[in-house]
Amino acid sequence: MSTTVSLSDAKARLSEVVRSVRTRGEDTVITVDGEPAVRLVPVYPGPRTLTPAETAGFRALLDSLPRIPRTTTEFDAVVLVSEGRR
């Protein structure tokens, strides 16, 4: 997903736009008269630190895995798919 910035905004805030592209790892499209003109892309987005909300979401997901009911009987996945079940 890319951000769109007008040329006049990019000129006024170029340092901020460049830092944003570098830290988010996402491209920014610069428009001239409302039309896309150029795309500013990061050289290397690199790994990013997860937000506290993302970390909490992953932990909640991992904690919930043992509560998923599991069948103890054997099954044939091909038969289940052909029957329209999952």
C-alpha positions as a Markdown table, in Angstrom:
| # | Residue | x | y | z |
|---|---|---|---|---|
| 1 | Met | 0.0 | 0.0 | 0.0 |
| 2 | Ser | 1.4 | 3.4 | -0.9 |
| 3 | Thr | 0.9 | 6.9 | 0.3 |
| 4 | Thr | 0.2 | 9.7 | -2.0 |
| 5 | Val | 1.7 | 13.2 | -1.6 |
| 6 | Ser | 1.3 | 16.3 | -3.8 |
| 7 | Leu | 4.5 | 17.8 | -5.2 |
| 8 | Ser | 4.1 | 21.0 | -3.1 |
| 9 | Asp | 3.7 | 19.0 | 0.1 |
| 10 | Ala | 6.7 | 16.8 | -0.8 |
| 11 | Lys | 8.8 | 19.9 | -1.4 |
| 12 | Ala | 7.7 | 21.4 | 1.9 |
| 13 | Arg | 8.2 | 18.2 | 3.9 |
| 14 | Leu | 10.8 | 16.2 | 2.0 |
| 15 | Ser | 12.8 | 15.1 | 5.0 |
| 16 | Glu | 9.6 | 13.9 | 6.7 |
| 17 | Val | 8.4 | 12.0 | 3.6 |
| 18 | Val | 11.8 | 10.3 | 3.1 |
| 19 | Arg | 12.0 | 9.3 | 6.8 |
| 20 | Ser | 8.4 | 7.9 | 6.5 |
| 21 | Val | 9.3 | 5.8 | 3.5 |
| 22 | Arg | 12.4 | 4.5 | 5.1 |
| 23 | Thr | 10.8 | 3.6 | 8.5 |
| 24 | Arg | 7.5 | 2.2 | 7.1 |
| 25 | Gly | 9.2 | 0.4 | 4.2 |
| 26 | Glu | 6.3 | 1.4 | 2.0 |
| 27 | Asp | 6.5 | 3.5 | -1.2 |
| 28 | Thr | 5.1 | 7.1 | -1.6 |
| 29 | Val | 3.7 | 8.4 | -4.9 |
| 30 | Ile | 4.3 | 12.0 | -5.6 |
| 31 | Thr | 1.6 | 13.7 | -7.7 |
| 32 | Val | 1.8 | 16.7 | -10.1 |
| 33 | Asp | -1.6 | 18.3 | -10.8 |
| 34 | Gly | -3.3 | 15.3 | -9.1 |
| 35 | Glu | -1.7 | 12.8 | -11.4 |
| 36 | Pro | 1.0 | 10.3 | -10.3 |
| 37 | Ala | 4.4 | 11.5 | -11.4 |
| 38 | Val | 7.0 | 9.6 | -9.4 |
| 39 | Arg | 7.3 | 6.9 | -6.8 |
| 40 | Leu | 9.7 | 7.1 | -3.9 |
| 41 | Val | 10.7 | 3.7 | -2.7 |
| 42 | Pro | 12.9 | 2.5 | 0.2 |
| 43 | Val | 16.3 | 1.1 | -0.7 |
| 44 | Tyr | 15.8 | -1.6 | 1.9 |
| 45 | Pro | 12.8 | -1.7 | 4.2 |
| 46 | Gly | 14.5 | -4.0 | 6.7 |
| 47 | Pro | 12.8 | -5.6 | 9.6 |
| 48 | Arg | 10.5 | -3.5 | 11.7 |
| 49 | Thr | 9.6 | -3.7 | 15.3 |
| 50 | Leu | 6.1 | -5.0 | 16.1 |
| 51 | Thr | 3.8 | -2.5 | 17.8 |
| 52 | Pro | 2.5 | -3.5 | 21.3 |
| 53 | Ala | -0.9 | -4.2 | 19.8 |
| 54 | Glu | 0.6 | -6.6 | 17.2 |
| 55 | Thr | 2.6 | -8.3 | 19.9 |
| 56 | Ala | -0.5 | -8.7 | 22.1 |
| 57 | Gly | -2.5 | -10.0 | 19.2 |
| 58 | Phe | 0.1 | -12.7 | 18.4 |
| 59 | Arg | 0.4 | -13.7 | 22.0 |
| 60 | Ala | -3.4 | -14.0 | 22.3 |
| 61 | Leu | -3.4 | -16.1 | 19.1 |
| 62 | Leu | -0.7 | -18.4 | 20.4 |
| 63 | Asp | -2.4 | -18.7 | 23.8 |
| 64 | Ser | -5.7 | -19.7 | 22.1 |
| 65 | Leu | -4.2 | -22.5 | 20.0 |
| 66 | Pro | -4.4 | -25.2 | 22.7 |
| 67 | Arg | -8.2 | -24.5 | 23.1 |
| 68 | Ile | -8.9 | -25.4 | 19.5 |
| 69 | Pro | -10.8 | -28.7 | 19.5 |
| 70 | Arg | -8.9 | -31.5 | 17.7 |
| 71 | Thr | -10.2 | -34.8 | 16.5 |
| 72 | Thr | -8.5 | -37.9 | 17.8 |
| 73 | Thr | -9.7 | -40.1 | 14.9 |
| 74 | Glu | -7.9 | -40.4 | 11.5 |
| 75 | Phe | -9.4 | -38.7 | 8.5 |
| 76 | Asp | -8.7 | -38.5 | 4.8 |
| 77 | Ala | -8.3 | -34.8 | 3.7 |
| 78 | Val | -9.1 | -35.7 | 0.0 |
| 79 | Val | -12.4 | -37.2 | 1.0 |
| 80 | Leu | -13.3 | -34.2 | 3.2 |
| 81 | Val | -12.5 | -31.8 | 0.4 |
| 82 | Ser | -14.5 | -33.8 | -2.2 |
| 83 | Glu | -17.4 | -33.8 | 0.2 |
| 84 | Gly | -17.1 | -30.0 | 0.5 |
| 85 | Arg | -16.0 | -30.1 | 4.1 |
| 86 | Arg | -12.8 | -28.7 | 5.7 |
